Amino acid sequence: MDVTAAWLTFRLAATTTLLLAVVGLPLAWWLAAPHGRGTGCRGFVEAVCTLPLVLPPTVAGFFLLVATAPESVVGRLWGRLTGGTLPFTFSGILLAAVLMNLPYAIGPFTAAFAALDRRLVEASWCLGESRGATILRVVLPACWPGIVTGLVMTFAHVVGEFGVVLMVGGNIPGITRTLSVALYDDVQAIDHASAARTATVLVAVALVALVTVQRLARRPVAKGTGR
């Protein structure tokens, strides 16, 4: 098994999971809020976040490659900020991984927040707690199984990401060559022994993630009307 590819894969998965926790939790809280003004906007945002589930990775990879090309708006802005490019770099596959794994984080986050009894939040506010303190002392403790589920599913899916990584990042050892790409190379080279080791690692990660999610699903979440 390619140790360098393994390290890069887990670095990519960990960074993607962290970024989606920072971006995804506030977004999921907004999506799970009681419906009122902006319902149509929420529906559109939710559809965009869910799109990667039905979009072929090669299609997503192609559009990301075009959108981040050096001559594109995003590419020029990135070049001014960093002096580099996004395609065929770690930053490029990180951006692709974040966008393609939005539903694996947003879905469980939103479900957990939607199941939370909003009266608990309102009671905390009435007792004088700030919004930040309410989130830390009420929301997160009540919703942590769903939050951890989203993080675990995101990490596991990024570890096995292939199509969009290959399209946006290519196959550059130490930079964009992940375990799934290394597995593809091993099969192409008819190195079945190395392919088997890499595949075993990927299956083990997926199995651990599923077992973790199943255990978390049995834990109760503070339920209510969500209103």
Stockholm file with secondary structure:
# STOCKHOLM 1.0

chainA/1-227         MDVTAAWLTFRLAATTTLLLAVVGLPLAWWLAAPHGRGTGCRGFVEAVCTLPLVLPPTVAGFFLLVATAPESVVGRLWGRLTGGTLPFTFSGILLAAVLMNLPYAIGPFTAAFAALDRRLVEASWCLGESRGATILRVVLPACWPGIVTGLVMTFAHVVGEFGVVLMVGGNIPGITRTLSVALYDDVQAIDHASAARTATVLVAVALVALVTVQRLARRPVAKGTGR
#=GR chainA/1-227 SS CCHHHHHHHHHHHHHHHHHHHHHHHHHHHHHHSCSCTTHHHHHHHHHHHHGGGTSCHHHHHHHHHHHTSTTSHHHHHHHHHHSSCSTTSHHHHHHHHHHHTHHHHHHHHHHHHHHSCHHHHHHHHHTTCCHHHHIIIIIHHHHHHHHHHHHHHHHHHHHTCCHHHHHHHCCCTTTTCCHHHHHHHHHHTTCHHHHHHHHHHHHHHHHHHHHHHHHHHTSCCCCCCCC
#=GC SS_cons         CCHHHHHHHHHHHHHHHHHHHHHHHHHHHHHHSCSCTTHHHHHHHHHHHHGGGTSCHHHHHHHHHHHTSTTSHHHHHHHHHHSSCSTTSHHHHHHHHHHHTHHHHHHHHHHHHHHSCHHHHHHHHHTTCCHHHHIIIIIHHHHHHHHHHHHHHHHHHHHTCCHHHHHHHCCCTTTTCCHHHHHHHHHHTTCHHHHHHHHHHHHHHHHHHHHHHHHHHTSCCCCCCCC
//
